[in-house]
Every structure is written in C-alpha cells, then in structure tokens.
Amino acid sequence: MYSLFVKEIKSFLSSLTGYIVMGVFLVLTGLFLWVFPIQENILSRGFSDINGLFSIAPIVFLFLIPAITMRSFAEERKTGTIELLFTYPLSDIQIILAKYFAAVFLMVISLIPTFVYFITVYKLGYPQGNLDMGAMWGSYIGLFFLGASFTAIGIFMSTVTDNQIVAFVFSVLLCFLMWLSFDFIYSFHLFGKFGYLIKNLGISHHYASISRGVVDSRDILYFLSVIVLFVYMARLRLQSRNW
C-alpha cells in the first residue's frame, strides 16, 4: 500500500500538470488576498487577519481537488493499467486508500505555502502578532477536512468513468452540491423545524463552525462520515468490475 501511495505522488509530481495545479491555487489565492480590490483583500480590509484565505480557498478547492483526483482511476481504466493494478497483493480498499491518501498529501502540500500569508500578516499587524490564532488554526483544520472530503468525492467520481474530463466536471458539480446546496435549500425556510437538520447535511455549515476556532467533535464526525461514505461508494464501484 505504501509503495502505491509513493507511486501516486511521484506520478503526479513528475508531470507538469501537477505543478500547474498547485501553482494555480497559490497564484489565485495570492491575487485575491493581495491584489484584487475585493472584500477579502488584506490590504484594503485594514485588519491583521487572513480570513479571506479561508473564504477563497474552498472555492478554489472546488476545482483544484477534482483536478488532482480525476486521473486516479479514470486514467488507469482508459490505459488498461487498472488490470495490472488489481494484480497487486492489495485489497480494493487498500488501493483506494493509497490513492486517496496520496491525493490528500498533495492537497496538504498545496496548503503549506499559504503560511507565507500568515507570517506576512503576523509581521504587519499592529501590534505585531495581533491575530486571532484560535480562529486561524480552526480555519486551517476546517480547510483540511473540507479538502479531505472533496478528495473522497473526487476519488469516487474517478471510479465511475474512464474519461478524466468527465470525472473532473462531475466531481466539481458534486463537491459544489455538497458545499452549498443544503444551505441554499435551508434559505427558503420551507421545512420548518427540519430546516436546520437539512443545513447540517452541508459541508459549508460544518466548515464555518470549525473556522470559529472551536473544534467540535460533531463537525469532525460529519467530515469523517462524508469521507467514509464516498470511499465506501468507490469500493462498491471497483467491486462491480463491469468495465
């Protein structure tokens, strides 16, 4: 399993696409935080915080993570190497987890350079270090779990088709639905006392909760449930073998 994990990482980083994907994430977040005259712009806000990063990053993740996961199984199926993959002394779930953890690792690599923004704001603050550290670390934890959930969705969609573009598009759509559709339904107030329950089914509700700086076990359990659900669905898809 570890060898497959390493193979996936090397495969992604050995291609120009891998660096483009991660570079696009850093460039986009940097432009929105420091250049574009929008509400999230740090210089125009006049506050020493990087909350704008945690507003922008989930939107960028909607496209970044499907770009990372789209080739996981779709390319294997298209090239026929998936049959070779199944000759490995690994179970279906081990194969899925190896690819899943490799994609999560790449997502974390993309996040690490954003600490430059934190250091910059920390130094620019008056007085220096005038930051809500609890909210910042909570937001990073929330962003990690959000990315891990999007990764599970992307891995599942990659098992459904042998076309990387199709896997990418449907991953984006499904991540978007899991991110915002439940809040959208809740906004109509059509379900009375069940409305809040519907809102709780959405990723954005739990992400916002953790971003306040309070890591609630219910939010962690929600994200883990989403991850397990889509990993399990990917396993069911692989077990069908009707390709």
C-alpha positions as CSV (number, residue, x, y, z in Angstrom):
1,M,0.0,0.0,0.0
2,Y,2.8,2.4,0.8
3,S,4.5,1.7,-2.5
4,L,1.3,2.6,-4.4
5,F,1.0,5.7,-2.2
6,V,4.5,6.8,-3.2
7,K,3.9,5.9,-6.8
8,E,0.9,8.1,-7.0
9,I,2.7,11.1,-5.5
10,K,5.7,10.6,-7.9
11,S,3.4,10.2,-10.8
12,F,1.6,13.5,-10.1
13,L,4.8,15.5,-9.3
14,S,6.6,14.1,-12.3
15,S,4.1,15.7,-14.7
16,L,3.9,19.4,-15.5
17,T,0.1,19.3,-14.7
18,G,0.8,18.6,-11.0
19,Y,2.9,21.8,-10.6
20,I,0.4,23.8,-12.7
21,V,-2.5,22.7,-10.5
22,M,-0.7,23.7,-7.2
23,G,0.7,26.8,-8.7
24,V,-2.7,28.0,-9.9
25,F,-4.0,27.5,-6.3
26,L,-1.3,29.7,-4.8
27,V,-1.5,32.3,-7.5
28,L,-5.3,32.6,-7.3
29,T,-5.3,32.9,-3.5
30,G,-2.5,35.4,-3.6
31,L,-4.2,37.6,-6.2
32,F,-7.5,37.6,-4.3
33,L,-5.8,38.3,-0.9
34,W,-3.3,41.0,-2.0
35,V,-4.1,42.3,-5.5
36,F,-7.8,42.3,-6.5
37,P,-9.9,45.1,-4.8
38,I,-12.4,42.8,-3.2
39,Q,-13.7,42.4,0.4
40,E,-11.2,39.6,1.1
41,N,-8.2,41.8,0.2
42,I,-6.0,42.0,3.3
43,L,-4.6,45.5,2.5
44,S,-8.0,47.1,1.9
45,R,-9.6,45.5,4.9
46,G,-7.3,47.2,7.4
47,F,-7.4,44.2,9.7
48,S,-4.5,41.8,10.5
49,D,-6.2,38.6,9.6
50,I,-6.2,36.1,6.8
51,N,-9.9,35.2,7.0
52,G,-10.1,36.0,3.3
53,L,-7.9,32.9,2.6
54,F,-10.5,30.7,4.2
55,S,-13.3,32.2,2.2
56,I,-11.5,31.9,-1.1
57,A,-9.7,28.5,-0.6
58,P,-12.9,26.4,-0.5
59,I,-13.9,27.8,-3.9
60,V,-10.5,27.2,-5.4
61,F,-10.6,23.7,-3.9
62,L,-13.8,23.0,-5.8
63,F,-11.6,22.9,-8.9
64,L,-8.2,22.1,-7.6
65,I,-9.0,18.8,-5.9
66,P,-11.0,17.4,-8.8
67,A,-8.0,18.2,-11.0
68,I,-5.8,16.2,-8.6
69,T,-8.2,13.2,-8.3
70,M,-9.6,13.0,-11.8
71,R,-6.8,10.7,-13.1
72,S,-6.7,8.4,-10.1
73,F,-8.8,5.6,-11.6
74,A,-10.1,7.2,-14.8
75,E,-6.6,7.1,-16.4
76,E,-5.9,3.6,-15.2
77,R,-9.1,2.4,-16.8
78,K,-8.5,4.3,-20.1
79,T,-4.9,3.0,-20.5
80,G,-5.8,-0.5,-19.3
81,T,-3.3,-0.5,-16.5
82,I,-6.1,-0.9,-13.9
83,E,-6.0,-4.7,-14.6
84,L,-2.3,-4.6,-13.7
85,L,-3.2,-2.6,-10.6
86,F,-5.5,-5.4,-9.4
87,T,-2.7,-7.9,-9.6
88,Y,-1.0,-6.2,-6.7
89,P,-1.3,-8.0,-3.4
90,L,-3.7,-5.4,-2.2
91,S,-7.4,-5.4,-1.5
92,D,-9.7,-2.9,-3.2
93,I,-10.0,-0.7,-0.2
94,Q,-6.2,-0.6,0.2
95,I,-5.8,0.5,-3.4
96,I,-8.5,3.2,-2.9
97,L,-6.9,4.4,0.3
98,A,-3.4,4.5,-1.2
99,K,-4.7,6.8,-3.9
100,Y,-6.9,8.7,-1.5
101,F,-4.1,9.5,0.9
102,A,-1.7,10.4,-1.9
103,A,-4.3,13.0,-3.1
104,V,-4.7,14.3,0.4
105,F,-1.0,14.6,0.8
106,L,-0.8,16.7,-2.4
107,M,-3.6,18.9,-1.1
108,V,-1.6,19.5,2.1
109,I,1.5,20.3,0.1
110,S,-0.6,23.0,-1.7
111,L,-1.7,24.4,1.6
112,I,1.7,24.7,3.2
113,P,3.0,27.7,1.2
114,T,-0.1,29.7,2.4
115,F,1.7,30.0,5.7
116,V,3.7,32.8,4.0
117,Y,0.5,34.8,4.1
118,F,0.1,34.1,7.8
119,I,3.7,35.1,8.5
120,T,3.3,38.3,6.4
121,V,0.1,39.4,8.2
122,Y,1.7,38.4,11.6
123,K,4.6,40.8,10.9
124,L,2.4,43.6,9.5
125,G,-0.1,43.5,12.4
126,Y,-0.1,46.4,14.9
127,P,0.9,45.4,17.5
128,Q,2.9,42.6,15.8
129,G,1.2,39.3,16.2
130,N,-2.2,40.8,16.6
131,L,-4.0,37.8,15.2
132,D,-6.9,35.5,16.4
133,M,-4.7,32.4,16.5
134,G,-7.6,30.1,17.6
135,A,-9.8,31.1,14.6
136,M,-6.8,30.8,12.2
137,W,-5.8,27.3,13.3
138,G,-9.5,26.3,13.4
139,S,-9.9,27.5,9.9
140,Y,-6.8,25.5,8.7
141,I,-8.2,22.4,10.4
142,G,-11.6,23.0,8.7
143,L,-9.9,23.6,5.4
144,F,-8.0,20.3,5.7
145,F,-11.2,18.3,6.4
146,L,-13.1,20.1,3.7
147,G,-10.3,19.2,1.2
148,A,-10.2,15.6,2.5
149,S,-14.0,15.4,1.9
150,F,-13.7,16.8,-1.6
151,T,-10.9,14.3,-2.2
152,A,-13.1,11.4,-1.3
153,I,-15.8,12.7,-3.7
154,G,-13.2,13.1,-6.5
155,I,-11.8,9.6,-6.0
156,F,-15.3,8.2,-6.1
157,M,-16.1,10.0,-9.4
158,S,-12.9,8.8,-10.9
159,T,-14.1,5.2,-10.4
160,V,-17.3,6.0,-12.3
161,T,-15.8,6.9,-15.7
162,D,-12.7,6.3,-17.8
163,N,-12.7,9.9,-19.0
164,Q,-10.7,12.3,-16.9
165,I,-12.6,15.4,-18.1
166,V,-15.9,13.8,-17.2
167,A,-14.6,12.8,-13.8
168,F,-13.4,16.4,-13.3
169,V,-16.7,18.0,-14.3
170,F,-18.9,15.7,-12.2
171,S,-16.5,16.0,-9.2
172,V,-16.8,19.7,-9.3
173,L,-20.6,19.5,-9.5
174,L,-20.9,17.0,-6.7
175,C,-18.5,19.0,-4.5
176,F,-20.4,22.1,-5.2
177,L,-23.7,20.5,-4.3
178,M,-22.2,19.1,-1.0
179,W,-20.8,22.5,-0.3
180,L,-23.7,24.9,-0.9
181,S,-26.9,23.2,-1.9
182,F,-28.1,22.3,1.6
183,D,-27.6,25.9,2.7
184,F,-29.5,27.1,-0.4
185,I,-32.4,24.8,0.4
186,Y,-32.4,25.9,4.1
187,S,-32.6,29.6,3.0
188,F,-36.2,29.0,1.7
189,H,-37.4,28.1,5.2
190,L,-39.8,25.5,3.7
191,F,-39.2,22.7,6.1
192,G,-39.8,24.3,9.5
193,K,-38.0,22.7,12.4
194,F,-36.4,20.2,9.9
195,G,-34.7,23.0,8.1
196,Y,-31.7,23.2,10.4
197,L,-31.3,19.4,10.0
198,I,-31.0,19.9,6.3
199,K,-28.5,22.7,6.8
200,N,-26.4,20.3,8.9
201,L,-26.1,18.0,5.9
202,G,-24.0,20.6,4.1
203,I,-20.2,20.8,4.2
204,S,-20.2,24.6,4.5
205,H,-22.1,24.6,7.8
206,H,-19.5,22.4,9.5
207,Y,-16.6,24.2,7.9
208,A,-17.9,27.6,9.2
209,S,-18.4,26.0,12.6
210,I,-14.8,24.8,12.9
211,S,-13.5,28.1,11.4
212,R,-14.7,30.0,14.5
213,G,-11.9,28.3,16.4
214,V,-13.9,25.7,18.3
215,V,-13.2,22.2,17.0
216,D,-16.5,20.4,17.8
217,S,-16.4,16.6,17.7
218,R,-19.7,16.7,15.8
219,D,-18.1,18.6,13.0
220,I,-15.2,16.2,12.8
221,L,-17.6,13.2,12.9
222,Y,-19.5,14.8,10.0
223,F,-16.4,15.2,7.8
224,L,-15.2,11.6,8.6
225,S,-18.7,10.3,7.7
226,V,-18.6,12.0,4.3
227,I,-15.1,10.6,3.7
228,V,-16.1,7.1,4.7
229,L,-19.3,7.3,2.6
230,F,-17.6,8.2,-0.6
231,V,-14.6,5.9,-0.1
232,Y,-17.1,3.1,0.5
233,M,-19.0,4.0,-2.7
234,A,-15.7,3.9,-4.6
235,R,-15.1,0.5,-3.2
236,L,-18.5,-0.7,-4.3
237,R,-17.8,0.7,-7.8
238,L,-14.5,-1.2,-8.0
239,Q,-16.1,-4.4,-6.8
240,S,-18.6,-4.3,-9.6
241,R,-15.8,-4.7,-12.2
242,N,-18.3,-4.3,-15.1
243,W,-16.0,-2.3,-17.3
